[in-house]
Amino acid sequence: MAKYFGTNGVRGLFNELTPDLALKLAMAIGVFFKRGKILLARDARLTGECLKHAVVAGLQSVGCEVVDLDFAPAPTAEFMIKKLKADGLIIITASHNPPEWNALKVVDGKGVTISWERGEEIERMMGNVAPAEWDKVIPAKTYDRSIEEHIAAIGKLINGDEIRKRKLKLVLDCGNGMSALIAPKLFEELGCEISIINGKVDGHFPGRPSEPTEVNVAVLMQEVRSKGADAGIAWDGDADRVIFVDDLGRFVIGDKVLALCVLWKLGKQKGDIAITVSTSKAAEDIAQKAGNKTLYTKIGAPYLSQEIAKGHAIIAGEEVGGVIWPEISLAKDGFLTAAKMVEMICKKPLSAWLKDIPQYFNVKTKIEAKNEEEKNKIVQRVRSEMKKRKLKTMEIDGVRADLDDSWVICRPSGTENYVRVFAEAKTEEKAKELLEEWKKIAEGK
């Protein structure tokens, strides 16, 4: 049986994720969701419209009621699941990947993203799906109010009056992605003075690569400094990830965005937090200090949404700047996260807030492997050494060892022929030492 689902949906280049494959996947997804009401959204990638027609045809052919949201950020589409009482959602987006990539991201009626484990059931159905009777094929509908409704919902979850009083100066880098449909309007309505970079939606991503790394948002950092802005904000292509630039023009990595959100949330409400095993210990330290537990998950949005759906955690997130606020949905919502951070900045500058979170340094590398067997051997070498040293380990996703004020993890990539090794410590020098030590162990040197 062919394997199509990765960590978060089915992803590939256009010669891999073809319209033919999209149609077959959509038919199986439609049956997986009991031929019910399925929402469909997409970003502006050039292959998106073509894949959209294939997905609509596949869903209709098995008798699904298709509601087309058309262009919509991923968190907006996921917010609409509950609002429209849908049985499932397909988003045609490759998120932070380059423009030649695309993907089908699948979410169930409870708002939980379909992982590769659940995706296997969909894969087994492919090629064995009976079409609906001719008179059970339902015309697709369009719904054009999702963006306005998402903005309105965010407005109810923040202190808009306080933000309007402060009249903060913000620079928004929309990266030519879906955030351009919401971010400018959201922050204008909140009375902020905004400047916009890469504000035109364009599937070529001409302004910068879709992923908001420090290198990719250099112009944003410069603009924040030159304009004397209170903050800069940048999103990835589908706007589930968000990073900040502080009032001093410094890049604020996603791990720190999450830690600040945890600090803010736990200051107002008691509860557990959920984070992936590769997320900075800063969030756990903050939770522990507040008397709350940290629940660890595998790496990837599906596992965070699965965990928070259980109802124990009040906030969840991962190191790339994706934060889940269950009061709005089980999606990583780059807009509510940005609005909450702006609400924090009303109290004191972002540079001052950053002094309130524990300081950690995270470094990463990857080791090439020929196949799954070799990936497993590499991870096993690390696991054996950790056990030999009697280290405290966690085997949720690969193997992680927690040391004094530091940790190291070795895990196989779910989509590529690599094994990844991450290390974190209180100093950059210590993190690099740990990484080098455990990389050599992984390589058998």
Secondary structure, 3 states (H helix, E strand, C coil): CCCCEECCEEEEECCCCCHHHHHHHHHHHHHHCCCCEEEEEECCCCCHHHHHHHHHHHHHHCCCEEEEEEECCHHHHHHHHHHCCCCEEEEECCCCCCCCEEEEEEEECCCCECCHHHHHHHHHHCCCCCCCCHHHCCCCEECCCHHHHHHHHHHCCCCHHHHHHHCCEEEEECCCCHHHHCHHHHHHHCCCEEEEECCCCCCCCCCCCCCCCCCCCHHHHHHHHHHCCCEEEEECCCCCCEEEECCCCCEECHHHHHHHHHHHHHCCCCCEEEEECCCCHHHHHHHHHCCCCEEEECCCHHHHHHHHHCCCEEEEEECCCEEECCCCCCCECHHHHHHHHHHHHCCCCHHHHHCCCCCCEEEEEEEECCCHHHHHHHHHHHHHHHHHCCCEEECCCCEEEEECCEEEEEEECCCCCEEEEEEEECCHHHHHHHHHHHHHHHHCC
